[in-house]
Amino acid sequence: MKVYLSGYRSHWISPYTILEYIFFWTDWSKCGRNKGVIADEDYVDHPVWVEKCTKYIKPICEVIQSVLDFIHPPIKYVKIDRYDTWSMDYTLSYIILPMLKQLREESHGSPWIDDEDVPAELRSPKRKTKSKRHSNPDIQMLDMDEDTLIHKRWAWVLDEMIWAFEQKVQDDPESKFFDYTDCGDKLPWDENYVGPKVDWDGLNAHNDRKRNAFRLFGKYYENLWD
């Protein structure tokens, strides 16, 4: 497998940007080039003549964009080898796992996570109020901006996904549930062979957690962005 994906590329140059850099000494130009937050009382609108000029500059900007898009297009190249699909779930795990870890470290926002997908202590608190948003008119879920656990829920979900894919890339993550101490030197096809002791409760809990994590991955797949 070979994957080459370039970063996001935008070659659009706004007519306003061109005029703002040409007339750099003006107050409206300084406001336009300021990438920070500008208070309403300090903001200066573009003059009327700027709006008229942009109509003539825009076609030039479109030509420049077309030329740059042709010279420097985005790279989206994926080559799949025949053996990549022999164990596709295993192969993809090596790509998904580091991406999930980076998203976990650099995430700047959190989607809404359903309460049934997280432990009880992370579920959205409720408050007494008159509302029709709940089957009980005296109970209302907190709004997203009032819910202090929203980021912790998303972090928990990401941690579960990461854990599941870490298990996937390991050679034998279930070996800890098998005890071969009493097996001796006999092989499974030998007479009087004694099989390993299996911690079925631990193994089943392990597999249930992994299946649930993969379910969460599918459910919140479209929220995997920053």
HUFEN-V965696 format. One record per residue. N is the residue number from 1. RES is the residue in one small letter. PSI is psi in radians with two decimals (* if undefined). D_CENTER is the distance of its C-alpha to the mean C-alpha in Angstrom with 2 decimals. Layout:
n res psi d_center
N RES PSI D_CENTER
N RES PSI D_CENTER
This chain:
n res psi d_center
1 m 2.38 22.59
2 k 2.26 22.01
3 v 2.16 18.95
4 y 1.94 19.35
5 l 2.11 16.79
6 s 2.87 17.80
7 g 3.03 15.92
8 y 2.31 16.04
9 r 2.21 19.76
10 s 2.10 21.72
11 h 0.22 25.50
12 w 2.24 26.49
13 i 2.00 28.96
14 s 2.48 29.88
15 p -0.58 33.64
16 y -0.69 33.21
17 t -0.74 31.72
18 i -0.83 34.77
19 l -0.62 37.22
20 e -0.59 35.61
21 y -0.47 36.07
22 i -0.79 39.58
23 f 0.99 40.70
24 f -0.37 38.92
25 w -0.20 41.66
26 t 2.73 41.28
27 d -0.68 39.59
28 w -0.52 37.49
29 s -0.72 36.29
30 k -0.67 35.30
31 c -0.68 33.27
32 g -0.60 31.51
33 r -0.19 30.68
34 n 2.06 29.63
35 k -0.03 25.83
36 g -2.92 26.13
37 v 2.24 26.93
38 i 2.23 30.41
39 a 2.61 32.48
40 d -0.67 33.97
41 e -0.33 37.47
42 d -0.12 36.73
43 y 2.40 35.12
44 v 2.14 37.48
45 d 2.76 37.09
46 h 2.49 37.86
47 p 2.82 41.53
48 v -0.66 42.58
49 w -0.45 43.64
50 v -0.73 40.13
51 e -0.66 38.89
52 k -0.68 41.76
53 c -0.58 41.13
54 t -0.50 37.50
55 k -0.55 38.86
56 y -0.49 40.80
57 i -0.49 38.15
58 k -0.77 35.32
59 p -0.62 36.87
60 i -0.72 37.05
61 c -0.67 33.37
62 e -0.65 32.58
63 v -0.77 34.82
64 i -0.76 33.20
65 q -0.76 29.72
66 s -0.74 31.09
67 v -0.79 32.74
68 l -0.61 29.74
69 d -0.60 27.48
70 f -0.73 30.18
71 i -0.67 30.69
72 h 1.18 27.12
73 p 2.80 24.92
74 p 2.55 21.23
75 i 2.11 21.04
76 k 1.44 19.36
77 y 2.16 21.34
78 v 2.14 20.62
79 k 2.11 23.59
80 i 2.16 23.66
81 d 2.79 26.56
82 r -0.66 28.51
83 y -0.16 27.70
84 d -0.45 23.89
85 t 0.09 24.20
86 w -0.71 26.69
87 s 1.25 23.97
88 m -0.66 20.89
89 d -0.64 18.83
90 y -0.75 19.92
91 t -0.82 19.33
92 l -0.47 15.74
93 s -0.59 15.00
94 y -0.37 15.97
95 i -0.74 13.30
96 i -0.72 10.37
97 l -0.93 11.46
98 p -0.52 11.48
99 m -0.70 8.06
100 l -0.70 6.80
101 k -0.71 9.57
102 q -0.72 8.86
103 l -0.68 5.51
104 r -0.65 7.91
105 e -0.54 10.61
106 e 0.17 9.63
107 s 2.34 7.53
108 h 0.12 10.06
109 g 2.97 9.59
110 s 2.39 9.22
111 p 3.01 9.68
112 w 2.22 12.97
113 i 2.28 13.36
114 d 2.49 16.67
115 d -0.57 19.26
116 e -0.15 20.27
117 d -0.02 17.01
118 v 2.84 17.62
119 p 2.81 20.85
120 a -0.65 23.60
121 e -0.20 23.37
122 l 0.03 19.85
123 r 2.71 20.77
124 s 2.22 21.33
125 p 2.70 24.86
126 k 2.72 27.45
127 r 2.70 30.29
128 k 2.13 33.69
129 t 2.80 34.11
130 k 2.05 35.57
131 s 2.69 32.99
132 k 0.15 32.62
133 r -0.24 28.86
134 h 2.70 29.63
135 s -0.55 32.18
136 n 2.00 34.07
137 p -0.21 35.08
138 d 0.02 35.36
139 i 2.34 31.74
140 q 2.41 28.72
141 m 2.54 25.09
142 l 2.56 24.09
143 d 2.82 22.26
144 m -0.67 18.69
145 d -0.18 20.23
146 e -0.25 22.70
147 d 1.88 20.49
148 t -0.14 20.13
149 l 0.01 18.17
150 i -0.69 15.11
151 h -0.60 13.10
152 k -0.59 14.78
153 r -0.77 13.86
154 w -0.68 10.08
155 a -0.69 10.87
156 w -0.76 13.21
157 v -0.77 11.03
158 l -0.69 8.63
159 d -0.67 12.06
160 e -0.73 13.46
161 m -0.81 11.05
162 i -0.78 11.76
163 w -0.78 15.38
164 a -0.75 15.72
165 f -0.48 14.67
166 e -0.67 16.91
167 q -0.60 19.65
168 k -0.61 19.15
169 v -0.15 19.86
170 q 2.67 22.84
171 d -0.79 26.26
172 d 1.29 27.58
173 p -0.24 25.45
174 e 0.03 27.92
175 s -0.47 31.02
176 k -0.21 31.22
177 f 0.05 32.25
178 f 2.26 35.27
179 d 1.97 38.46
180 y 0.27 40.89
181 t -0.75 43.47
182 d 0.09 46.15
183 c -0.44 45.71
184 g -2.63 48.06
185 d 0.02 48.64
186 k 2.59 48.93
187 l 2.84 46.69
188 p -0.50 45.44
189 w 0.02 48.32
190 d 2.71 50.99
191 e 2.49 53.40
192 n 0.50 52.63
193 y 2.34 49.08
194 v 2.06 47.14
195 g 2.97 43.44
196 p 2.71 40.83
197 k 2.34 40.13
198 v 2.26 36.76
199 d 1.47 34.83
200 w -0.64 33.89
201 d -0.79 32.47
202 g -0.71 30.12
203 l -0.76 29.21
204 n -0.70 28.56
205 a -0.68 26.44
206 h -0.84 24.42
207 n -0.62 23.89
208 d -0.73 23.20
209 r -0.71 20.40
210 k -0.76 18.89
211 r -0.68 19.35
212 n -0.67 17.80
213 a -0.72 14.61
214 f -0.56 14.41
215 r -0.74 15.24
216 l -0.66 12.35
217 f -0.76 10.02
218 g -0.69 11.94
219 k -0.70 12.26
220 y 0.43 8.75
221 y -0.72 7.60
222 e -0.02 7.71
223 n 0.06 5.54
224 l 1.22 2.25
225 w 2.80 3.36
226 d * 5.68
